[in-house]
Amino acid sequence: MVNLKEKKILIVDDEREIRIMIEKFLRKEGFFRIFTADDCTSALSFFNTDRPDIVILDVMLPDGDGFSLLSSIRQFSDLPVLFLSARGEDEDRLLGLGLGADDYIVKPFLPRELILRLMAILKRVYTSPVKEQLSVFQLGNRTINLESAIVQSNREQKEFPLTAKEHAILVKLYENKGKIVTSDALCQAAWGDDSYGYENTLMVHIRRIREKIELDPSKPIHLLTVRGLGYKLLLKERD
């Protein structure tokens, strides 16, 4: 069984007090492989020598911002990222999630909330709820492997990794393939009990999933919107 408390956590924040506070609380909860960085440069240099299992990332950094840093990380890694920022505007939150972040917490925050959200991400990413025999299926010229969270384009021979949120949503849709899955149920699958108010964010993730599994994301034939209700995953193309 996977021990989530053994996962490596990289905290990237330019405020020393915040880094110390987060690390102290994480250690109190049993985490012990904790690393810190105070800017984009030192965070990226960390990846040259090691690989964290999750990053807690501030948006405002002295030599750039967390959004550009996440874009750089996504060039070589699909590890989960949790934004922790004083910038709480919807545009910032949607931008971060649209870039592939797994969650976005606004400062000031409750340390307990951070732990709960962190654990929720780790559970989704590192403990698979999908049975192996059900984890690989075809959608047109795409092969979806839920075991490895990879979408493979058989035509172009390209691979598209799924983020933790995309994976959770696609798992829920696949478990109910051919049936309508409500937006509430998908938010619950991706964000757990703290899923209220994530409908707009869900739409961002649905769009990103379509970009990976659909031949023409603007005219989806597999991941369909059921207006007013939710979404439906069809494994066979419609006539």
C-alpha positions in Angstrom: 0.0 0.0 0.0 1.3 3.5 -0.9 2.4 5.6 2.0 1.5 9.1 0.9 3.4 10.7 3.8 6.6 9.5 2.1 6.0 11.7 -1.0 8.4 14.5 -1.8 6.9 17.9 -1.5 8.5 21.1 -3.0 7.3 24.4 -1.5 8.0 27.4 -3.8 7.3 30.7 -2.1 9.3 33.9 -1.7 8.0 34.5 1.8 10.3 32.8 4.3 7.7 32.8 7.0 5.1 31.1 4.8 7.7 28.4 3.8 8.5 27.7 7.4 4.9 27.7 8.5 3.9 25.2 5.7 6.9 23.0 6.4 6.2 22.9 10.1 2.6 22.0 9.6 3.5 19.3 7.0 6.0 17.7 9.4 3.4 17.8 12.2 1.1 15.8 9.9 3.9 13.2 9.3 5.5 14.4 6.0 9.2 14.4 6.2 10.6 14.7 2.6 10.0 18.4 2.3 12.1 20.8 0.1 11.8 24.6 -0.4 12.7 27.2 -3.1 12.2 30.9 -3.0 12.1 31.7 -6.7 11.6 30.2 -10.2 15.3 29.7 -10.8 16.0 27.7 -7.7 12.8 25.7 -8.2 13.8 24.7 -11.7 17.3 23.9 -10.6 15.9 21.5 -8.0 14.5 19.4 -10.9 18.0 19.0 -12.2 19.0 16.9 -9.2 15.7 15.5 -7.9 12.0 15.1 -8.7 9.3 16.1 -6.2 6.0 14.2 -6.1 4.0 17.4 -5.7 4.7 21.1 -5.8 3.0 23.8 -3.6 3.5 26.9 -5.7 3.0 30.6 -5.1 2.0 32.8 -8.0 4.0 35.9 -7.2 7.7 35.2 -7.3 10.7 37.6 -7.5 12.0 36.4 -10.8 8.7 35.6 -12.6 5.4 34.1 -11.7 4.0 30.8 -10.8 2.0 30.5 -14.0 5.2 30.7 -16.2 7.0 28.4 -13.8 4.2 25.8 -14.1 4.3 26.2 -17.9 8.1 25.4 -17.8 7.5 22.4 -15.5 4.8 21.1 -17.8 7.5 20.9 -20.6 9.1 17.9 -18.9 6.8 16.8 -16.0 3.1 16.2 -15.3 3.5 16.0 -11.5 0.6 17.5 -9.5 0.8 21.2 -8.6 -1.2 23.1 -5.9 -1.3 26.9 -6.2 -1.1 28.9 -3.0 -1.6 32.6 -3.8 -2.8 35.9 -2.5 -4.3 36.5 -5.9 -7.8 35.2 -5.6 -9.5 36.6 -8.7 -11.4 34.1 -10.8 -9.3 34.9 -13.8 -6.1 33.9 -11.9 -7.7 30.8 -10.5 -9.0 29.7 -13.9 -5.6 30.5 -15.6 -3.8 28.4 -13.1 -6.2 25.5 -13.4 -6.2 25.9 -17.2 -2.4 25.5 -17.2 -2.8 22.2 -15.5 -2.7 22.9 -11.8 -4.6 20.5 -9.6 -5.9 23.0 -7.1 -5.8 26.7 -6.2 -5.9 28.0 -2.6 -6.2 31.7 -1.8 -4.1 33.2 1.0 -4.8 33.6 3.9 -5.7 30.0 4.3 -6.3 27.5 7.1 -3.4 25.1 7.4 -5.9 22.2 7.9 -7.5 23.1 4.5 -4.1 22.9 2.8 -3.5 19.5 4.3 -6.9 18.2 3.2 -6.5 19.4 -0.3 -2.9 18.2 -0.5 -4.0 14.7 0.7 -6.9 14.7 -1.8 -4.5 15.3 -4.7 -2.0 12.7 -3.5 -4.7 10.1 -3.2 -6.1 10.8 -6.6 -2.6 10.8 -8.3 -0.9 8.0 -6.4 -3.7 5.5 -5.5 -5.6 4.3 -8.6 -9.3 3.5 -8.1 -9.4 1.9 -11.6 -9.2 -1.8 -12.1 -6.4 -2.8 -14.4 -8.6 -4.7 -16.8 -10.8 -1.7 -17.2 -8.1 0.9 -17.6 -7.3 0.9 -21.3 -9.9 1.7 -24.0 -10.1 3.3 -27.5 -11.8 6.5 -28.6 -11.4 6.8 -32.3 -7.7 7.0 -33.1 -6.9 7.6 -29.4 -5.9 5.0 -26.9 -6.7 6.1 -23.3 -4.7 4.4 -20.6 -6.1 5.3 -17.2 -3.5 3.1 -15.5 -0.7 5.4 -16.6 -2.9 8.5 -17.2 -1.8 8.8 -20.8 -3.7 9.5 -24.0 -1.9 8.2 -27.1 -2.7 9.4 -30.6 -2.2 6.3 -32.8 -2.1 8.4 -35.9 0.5 11.0 -34.9 2.3 8.7 -32.5 2.0 11.4 -29.8 1.3 11.1 -26.1 -0.8 13.5 -24.0 -0.5 13.1 -20.2 -3.6 13.6 -18.1 -3.4 15.8 -15.0 -4.8 14.5 -11.7 -8.0 16.4 -12.2 -8.4 15.3 -15.8 -7.8 11.7 -14.8 -10.3 11.8 -12.0 -13.0 13.3 -14.3 -12.3 10.8 -17.1 -12.3 7.9 -14.7 -15.8 8.9 -13.4 -17.0 9.3 -17.0 -15.6 5.9 -18.0 -17.1 4.2 -15.0 -20.5 5.5 -16.3 -19.8 5.3 -20.0 -22.9 5.9 -22.1 -24.7 7.5 -19.2 -25.2 11.1 -18.2 -22.9 12.1 -15.3 -24.0 15.3 -13.6 -21.6 18.2 -13.2 -22.0 17.8 -9.4 -20.8 14.2 -9.6 -17.8 15.1 -11.7 -16.9 18.0 -9.3 -17.2 15.6 -6.4 -14.9 13.1 -8.2 -12.3 15.7 -8.9 -12.4 18.0 -5.8 -14.0 15.7 -3.2 -16.2 17.2 -0.5 -15.0 20.7 -1.2 -16.5 20.6 -4.7 -19.1 23.4 -4.4 -18.6 26.3 -6.8 -16.2 24.4 -9.2 -18.7 24.2 -12.2 -16.8 26.8 -14.2 -13.5 25.2 -13.4 -14.9 21.8 -14.5 -15.7 23.3 -17.9 -12.0 24.3 -18.2 -10.9 20.7 -17.5 -13.5 19.2 -19.8 -12.2 21.4 -22.6 -8.6 20.3 -21.9 -9.7 16.6 -21.9 -11.4 17.1 -25.3 -8.2 18.6 -26.6 -6.5 15.3 -25.8 -9.2 12.7 -26.7 -11.1 14.3 -29.5 -10.0 14.5 -33.2 -11.8 17.9 -33.4 -12.3 19.3 -29.8 -14.7 22.0 -31.1 -17.0 19.2 -32.5 -16.7 16.5 -29.9 -18.2 13.0 -30.7 -17.0 11.2 -27.6 -17.2 13.6 -24.6 -20.6 15.2 -25.0 -22.3 18.0 -23.1 -25.8 17.3 -21.9 -27.1 20.8 -21.5 -28.4 21.6 -18.0 -27.3 18.2 -16.7 -23.7 17.3 -17.2 -21.6 15.2 -19.6 -21.6 11.8 -21.2 -18.7 9.6 -22.6 -19.5 7.6 -25.7 -16.9 4.9 -26.6 -18.4 4.5 -30.1 -18.8 7.2 -32.7 -22.3 8.3 -33.4 -23.8 7.4 -36.7 
